[in-house]
Amino acid sequence: QVQLVESGGGLVQPGGSLRLSCAASGFTLGNYALGWFRQVPGKEREGVSLISSSDGSTYYGDSVKGRFTMSRDDAKNTMYLQMNGLKPEDTAVYYCAADTFVPIWTMWDASEYDYWGQGTQVTVSS
């Protein structure tokens, strides 16, 4: 059974850091397209960071570039999102996602991913 389980969300002050984890079971992360998305009420799910299944390259949304780092630990079958320099506008529910193959030109489309974590709330506030 394919499953993604997230952890690591919480409340942090502006400028602070959090690390989100997403542990996979039932499949091997290294063979999949991977993504972190976030969503706020009333808005569509937004791509934050992605790892391509084609070449393993990592991509970042413009709003998080230079502040967030996505990584993968194959030994633990877990992916991570290190978030530094957090801003109030980063407040959202964060989801990890995976799929066997996602074309590069549709990687930012959440509907392309079949497997999702349960979501974890990140709140940035003083």
Secondary structure, 3 states (H helix, E strand, C coil): CCEEEEECCEEECCCCCEEEEEEEECCCHHHCEEEEEEECCCCCCEEEEEECCCCCCEEECCCCCCCEEEEEECCCCEEEEEECCCCHHHCEEEEEEEECCCCHHHCCCHHHCCEECCCEEEEECC
